[in-house]
Amino acid sequence: MEQNLTVEVLKALADDTRLSIVRKLAKADGPVTSCDIVCSCKMLSGLSQPAASHHFAKLVKAGVVREQKQGTRKVYSLATDVLESIGVDANKL
């Protein structure tokens, strides 16, 4: 089971866009909206809303990111415990 988790997490992190999202979440003080992340990152600035949703969904499915609904918006936070369980330090990504 742990090997499957490791593979899924590493696959999710293997994409430059998703890795940029994770890096932004690692630096955030708390949960943030996808728009806040996309708007604040030069690499992601041209990302369409459907593409951003796709990348966030992949990260959520892999367990790297947690998603919560706040009213009509979704906020995201990094699942550092999942990353640490496979030996990944989010602050060093």
N, C-alpha and C positions, 0 to 999 in steps of 0.2 A: 504494500500500500504506500509506504513512504517513497519508494522508488518512482511510482506513478506520479505522486505529488511533485517530486523533484523534476521530473521530465516536463510536466505541465507548466510549472513555474518558469523553468528555463526556456521553454518554447515561447511563453508569453513575453519574456524579457529579451528574446532574441531579435525583436523588431525595434528599429531605431525610434520610431514614434512612441511605442509603448514604453520603451526605456526612458525616453524624455519625460513622459507623463509620471512615471515612477519617481524619477529624480525630483520633479517639482513637488510631488506629494511628500517625499522624504524631507524636503526643506520647509514644508508648511507647518504652521503651528497647530492646526486642527483640520477638521473636514473642510473641503472646498468644493465649489461647483466645477463642472467640467469647463464651463465658459471661462472661469477665472484662470484655469490652468492653460487652456488653449490661447487665451488673449495675452497671457504674460510670458509666453515662450516663443522666441523668434522662429524656432524650427517648426512649431505647430501653427504659426499665424495664418497660413494659407489652408489649413485643414477645414473641410466642410463639416457641418453639423452631423450629417450621417456618418462620415468617416470617423469623426471623434467618438460618436456613440459606438461604432464598431470596435474601436480600440479599447474603450472603457469596458465594453461587454466582455471582450477577451480577457482582460485583466481580472475582472470580477469572477468570471468562470474558472480561471486558474487559481483563484483564492488570494491573489496578490493584493487586490484592492477590495475594500468593503464599500458597499453602496447603501445609502439611507435616503429615504424620501422625507423632505421637509416641505410641506405644502405641495406646491406644484413643481418644485425643483428636486433634483437629486444631488446629494453631496457625496463626496468620495473621500476615503481616508486609506492610508497605507496599512496593510496587514503585516506589520513588522514581525509579529510572532510567527507567521507562516514563513516569511523569508529567513528568519533566524533558525527555524527548525530544519532548514536545509543548508544552513551554513552561509547565508548571504547577509551581509551587513548593508542595509539600505543607504547608510551614510557614505559608503565607499563605492557606490555605483556611478 
